[in-house]
Amino acid sequence: MMEENIPDTEEETPACVLIFNANDASGAGGLAADTLSIASVGAHPMGVVTACYFRDTAETVGQHSLDDEAVAEQARQVLEDVPVHVIKIGFAGSPENLSAIAEICADYADLPVVAYMPGLSWWDEEPMEDYLDAFRGLVLPQATVLVGEHHQLWRWLLPDWSAAKPPTARDIARAAGEAGTPYTLVTGLPGPSEQHVENQLASPQGVLVSVSFERFEGVFVGAGETLSAALAGLLALGTDLEAAVSEALGYLDQTLAHGFRPGMGHVLPD
């Protein structure tokens, strides 16, 4: 019988990312997108299932969240066994699950936390508002960097914005900073021309990284998951935040350039 060559030192073991996210059977987003992206940048993904999306590649029609005790038990079993380098939070399914996740993040306060806010326009208004309130009050104080699309973050964090021009990445970062998050990565900002979009990492003090993309034809699903997961993986590998953001955005650009349409809906990053 052949002996297996099993690594027995931390140096030979990939950096590990603990993921909280919903299962997406289409593979467009959720844990599937997180797993693919984190593995692609060279880290090891460990997925905690928080909920199940009911969706295909065209639309989300609903979700079913797991019990918060089940979510917490999944995570704590792994955390007591494996050295984790970064925590990545996606869709948690319920305010109760967000509370459980925030408690775990507080218990492991030395770990960087990448928090991604997906689009939730498919959800009924009341549960969506309860979820957003819980995310702001519970998760943002624990997050190292918040990732989200410009319009989504604007409507959530700056609902009373009345200026003629839309808020900048720094404006959004200030709002996130008031809730406790030091850095915000804002995607889909107006670019230098109609053919481009801007993506910026900002703190309340100013913009730290700015990367422009040429607009792609077609509608993509899963881009935000891909970006935030790649960022979490790169941070786990020890890359500093600004370099990790630049590299993750470059990675996203390539996945969109090679996107594919597996079904009758939208394009998925490859």
C-alpha positions in Angstrom: 0.0 0.0 0.0 1.4 3.4 -1.0 2.1 6.0 1.6 0.4 9.3 1.1 2.5 12.4 1.2 0.5 14.5 3.6 1.7 18.0 4.5 2.2 18.3 8.2 3.4 21.9 8.6 1.5 25.2 8.4 3.8 26.5 5.7 2.6 23.7 3.4 -1.1 24.2 4.1 -3.1 26.7 2.0 -4.4 29.8 3.8 -8.0 29.2 4.9 -11.1 31.4 4.4 -14.2 30.8 6.4 -17.3 31.7 4.3 -20.8 32.4 5.4 -23.1 32.4 2.5 -26.2 30.9 0.9 -26.2 27.9 -1.4 -27.0 28.8 -5.0 -27.8 25.7 -7.1 -27.3 27.6 -10.3 -23.6 28.2 -9.4 -24.0 31.9 -10.3 -23.3 33.2 -6.8 -23.4 32.1 -3.2 -21.1 29.5 -1.9 -20.4 28.1 -5.4 -18.9 31.4 -6.6 -17.0 31.9 -3.4 -15.5 28.5 -3.5 -14.4 28.8 -7.2 -12.9 32.3 -6.7 -11.1 31.6 -3.4 -9.6 28.3 -4.8 -8.6 30.1 -8.0 -6.4 32.6 -6.1 -4.7 29.9 -4.1 -6.5 29.8 -0.7 -8.7 27.1 0.8 -12.5 27.8 1.0 -14.5 26.5 3.9 -18.2 27.1 3.4 -20.8 27.6 6.1 -24.3 27.3 4.6 -26.6 30.0 5.9 -29.5 29.7 3.5 -30.6 28.3 0.1 -31.5 30.6 -2.8 -34.4 29.7 -5.0 -33.0 31.0 -8.3 -31.7 30.3 -11.8 -29.3 32.3 -13.9 -32.0 34.8 -14.7 -33.6 35.7 -11.4 -34.0 35.0 -7.7 -37.5 34.1 -6.5 -36.9 33.5 -2.8 -34.8 31.9 -0.2 -34.9 29.6 2.9 -32.7 30.4 5.8 -31.2 27.9 8.2 -31.6 28.1 11.9 -29.0 30.4 13.5 -27.8 27.6 15.9 -27.1 25.4 12.9 -25.1 28.2 11.2 -23.1 28.9 14.4 -22.4 25.2 15.0 -21.0 24.7 11.5 -18.6 27.6 12.0 -17.5 26.9 15.5 -16.7 23.3 14.7 -14.3 24.4 11.9 -12.8 27.3 13.9 -11.9 25.0 16.8 -10.1 22.7 14.4 -8.5 24.8 11.6 -6.5 28.0 11.7 -8.6 30.5 9.7 -7.0 33.6 8.1 -10.0 35.6 6.9 -13.8 35.5 7.4 -16.0 36.3 4.4 -19.7 37.1 4.8 -22.2 37.0 2.0 -25.9 36.5 2.2 -26.9 35.2 5.7 -30.6 34.6 5.2 -31.9 36.3 8.3 -31.2 38.9 11.0 -30.8 36.0 13.5 -28.1 34.5 11.4 -26.4 37.8 11.1 -26.4 38.1 14.9 -24.8 34.6 15.2 -22.1 35.5 12.6 -21.3 38.9 14.3 -20.9 37.1 17.6 -18.4 34.7 16.0 -16.5 37.6 14.4 -16.3 39.3 17.7 -14.9 36.1 19.3 -12.2 36.0 16.6 -11.6 39.8 16.4 -8.1 39.4 15.1 -9.3 38.0 11.8 -10.0 40.3 8.9 -13.6 40.3 7.8 -14.7 40.9 4.2 -18.5 41.7 4.2 -20.3 41.6 0.8 -23.8 43.2 0.4 -25.6 41.5 -2.5 -28.5 43.0 -4.4 -31.7 42.2 -2.5 -34.3 43.8 -4.8 -36.0 40.3 -5.2 -37.0 40.2 -1.5 -40.1 41.6 0.0 -39.6 45.1 1.5 -40.2 44.3 5.2 -37.8 41.3 5.6 -35.2 43.1 3.4 -35.3 46.2 5.6 -35.0 44.1 8.7 -32.0 42.3 7.2 -30.3 45.6 6.1 -30.8 47.1 9.6 -29.2 44.0 11.2 -26.3 44.0 8.8 -25.6 47.6 9.5 -25.9 47.3 13.3 -24.3 43.9 13.8 -21.9 43.1 10.9 -20.5 46.5 9.9 -18.9 47.1 13.3 -17.0 43.8 12.8 -16.1 44.2 9.1 -12.7 45.2 7.8 -13.9 46.0 4.3 -17.4 46.3 2.9 -17.9 45.3 -0.7 -20.9 46.3 -2.8 -22.3 47.9 -5.9 -22.6 51.7 -5.9 -26.3 52.1 -6.2 -27.0 49.3 -3.7 -24.7 50.8 -1.1 -26.0 54.3 -1.8 -29.7 53.4 -1.2 -28.8 51.4 1.9 -26.3 53.6 3.7 -27.3 57.0 2.4 -31.1 56.8 1.9 -31.6 60.5 2.5 -29.0 61.7 0.0 -30.4 64.8 -1.7 -27.4 66.3 -3.5 -27.7 66.7 -7.3 -24.7 64.4 -7.9 -24.7 60.8 -6.7 -22.5 60.1 -3.6 -18.9 59.3 -4.2 -17.1 56.2 -2.9 -15.7 58.4 -0.1 -19.2 59.5 0.9 -20.3 55.9 1.1 -17.1 54.9 3.0 -17.9 57.7 5.5 -21.4 56.2 6.1 -19.9 52.7 6.5 -17.2 54.2 8.8 -19.9 55.6 11.1 -21.2 52.1 11.5 -17.7 50.8 12.2 -16.2 49.6 8.9 -12.8 51.3 8.1 -12.8 50.5 4.3 -15.4 50.2 1.6 -14.9 48.8 -2.0 -17.5 50.4 -4.2 -18.1 48.9 -7.7 -20.0 50.3 -10.6 -19.3 54.0 -10.1 -19.7 56.4 -13.1 -16.4 56.1 -15.1 -14.4 58.6 -17.1 -16.6 57.9 -20.1 -19.9 56.2 -20.9 -17.9 53.2 -22.0 -16.2 52.7 -18.6 -17.2 52.1 -15.0 -15.0 52.9 -11.9 -14.3 50.7 -8.9 -12.8 52.3 -5.8 -11.5 51.3 -2.4 -12.2 54.2 0.0 -11.9 55.1 3.6 -13.6 58.1 5.2 -10.4 60.0 4.5 -10.3 59.4 0.8 -9.9 57.0 -2.1 -7.1 54.5 -1.9 -7.4 52.5 -5.0 -9.3 53.3 -8.3 -9.6 50.8 -11.2 -11.6 51.5 -14.4 -13.3 48.8 -16.4 -14.5 48.9 -19.9 -18.2 48.1 -20.0 -19.0 44.6 -21.2 -22.1 43.7 -23.2 -24.6 41.6 -21.5 -25.9 41.3 -17.9 -23.7 39.4 -15.4 -24.7 37.6 -12.2 -22.2 36.6 -9.6 -19.7 39.4 -10.2 -19.9 40.8 -6.7 -19.5 37.4 -5.1 -16.5 36.7 -7.4 -14.8 40.0 -6.5 -15.4 39.8 -2.7 -14.3 36.2 -2.5 -11.1 36.8 -4.5 -10.3 39.7 -2.2 -10.8 37.5 0.9 -8.6 34.8 -0.6 -5.8 37.3 -1.4 -6.0 38.8 2.1 -5.7 35.3 3.5 -2.5 34.8 1.5 -1.0 37.8 3.2 -1.5 40.4 0.5 -1.9 43.9 1.8 -5.4 45.5 1.3 -4.6 47.9 -1.5 -2.7 45.4 -3.5 -5.3 42.7 -2.9 -8.1 45.0 -4.1 -6.2 45.8 -7.3 -5.4 42.2 -7.9 -9.0 41.1 -7.1 -10.4 43.7 -9.5 -8.0 42.5 -12.2 -9.1 38.9 -11.6 -12.8 40.0 -11.8 -12.1 41.8 -15.1 -10.7 38.6 -16.6 -13.6 36.4 -15.3 -16.1 38.8 -16.9 -14.1 38.9 -20.2 -14.3 35.1 -20.3 -17.9 34.9 -19.0 -20.3 32.2 -20.2 -24.1 31.7 -20.4 -24.8 28.1 -19.1 -28.6 28.5 -19.3 -31.3 30.9 -20.6 -30.5 33.7 -18.2 -27.5 36.0 -17.5 -23.8 35.6 -18.1 -21.6 34.1 -15.3 -18.0 35.0 -14.6 -15.6 32.3 -15.6 
